[in-house]
């Protein structure tokens, strides 16, 4: 069984991507986070840092609409929101954006 972490000498060699959210090169995700073409685009163009922002947003959406992640309608809604969040009009953050700290639940 192949390990997904076959980086040299125990250190993780970070895969860099040109992040669409932050507008600069940042460490990417280790694996495709969503199935299909959308997941592939995210893997290629979204940094791990931007994905973390999305996870917080997705939790808010699921809670706000009282959705269960395994429901087809929840998955469709999340996919549409994800597409808009990363690739929609005005999706890029302003230059110099700093994520708010201390919003862990």
Phi, psi and omega in degrees: 000124182281138177274141178282352180246069181261035178290158184291145174038049171076339178281147179271118176279120186279134176275122183265143175228153172277101188286126179290335183279315183263349177068027177206170182283126181218162176301135181269182178283156180280337180208163179296123189272354185210148182288163170076196185296321179298315178299321179294317178298319179296315180302321184276336190231005183236131179281162177300324179295317179292324178297323178298318176301317180297318181301319177297316180296318181296318177302317179298316180299311181299319179291315183300318182263005180051050182263150174257127187304337182275351180283138181303316181294327177292317180296319179296317181294317179298317180298317178296316180294322179296315179302314181293317182300317184266325190237359182284174177304128178070023182288331182292141178284152177298148178304139179082006179300135175239125180296140177298143182261156172076027178257028178282140180251000000 
